[in-house]
Structure formats: structure tokens, C-alpha cells
């Protein structure tokens, strides 16, 4: 669970979308944001005024960068509770 549960009554006014990526260098060594990808994407999705997300979708993407390693990206989408 990344964010808090929404209150019993809430208003979801807008769509939120956040994305965060991190490298896995040579497939072995993670960069600093590797473990926090989902939390960073969530924070970007709710923005500064949001309290949380409802109807959330989570998408993971892996890309291979030759001679460097793997790029792992997480995308979080949902309706923002304000």
C-alpha cells in the first residue's frame, strides 16, 4: 500500500498520472530510486493538492539499454481525491 485509504466520503475531481524510472546497472546494481519507484510515481500523480488516488492503475515497464543495464519504469494513474 503506497498511499492512505480515502475517507468514507470524498470528491475525485481530476485525473492524476505519475511516472518514475530507475536503472538496474548491468542488471545487478540498482540506482538510489529503484526501491521507491512506485512511491515517487504516486506522489507525482496526486500532485501538491491531492490527498490520495482512487480507481488506481499501476503499470510496470522494462527497457533494455545495451551495455548499461535495464531501465525500469512505474506509472500510476487514477482519480485524485482532494
N, C-alpha and C positions, 0 to 999 in steps of 0.2 A: 504494500500500500504506500503510495507516494504522497498523497495529499489527505487532508481531513475529510470526513464524511460531510456531505452537505446538510444544512439544517432541515427540519421537517417541512418547512415552507420556504421556498426560495424562488427567485426570478432569474432565469438564464436569458440574458439579453443579447449576447453576441456569440459568434463562433471564435474559438481560440485554436491556434495552431503553433506548435513549437517543435524545434528540431535541434538535436545536439549530436556531435560526432566525436570520435576518438580513434587514435591509431593503436594498433597492436603491431609494434615494430618487429619485423622479422617473424611475425606470428608468435612471439614469445613474451615481449616486454610491453606492457600496457602504459599508455601515457596517463598523466595525472587525472584527467576527467573520465577515464574508462569506466570506473565503477559508478559515477554519478550521472551518466548519460541520461537516464530516464528522469531523474530529479531535475536536471537542468532544462530538459525539453518541457517538462511540466511547468516549471516556473516561467519559461518563455511563453507558454500557451496561455496562462492565466493573466499575464501582464502585471502592471503595477496595481491596478484597482480590483482585480479578481480575488475571490475567496476560495474558489475551487472549480472543478470541472465535473459535469455530468454527461452522460451518453458518450463516454470516453472511448477512443480508438487508439490502439498502440500498434506501431509498425516498426519492425526492425529491418535494416538493410545492411548487407555486407558487400564491400567492394575490395577487389584485389588491386594493389598498387605494385607493379613489378619492381623488384629489387628493394622495396621498402617494407612492405607488410600488408596488413589488412586495415581498411577503414570501416569502422562500424558506426552506423547512424541509427538514432532512435527518433521517431516522430510521434508526437502526442497531439491528438485532435479531440475536440469536444465543445460543448456549450459552457460558457463561463458563467459561474454564479457570482453575482455582485450584491 
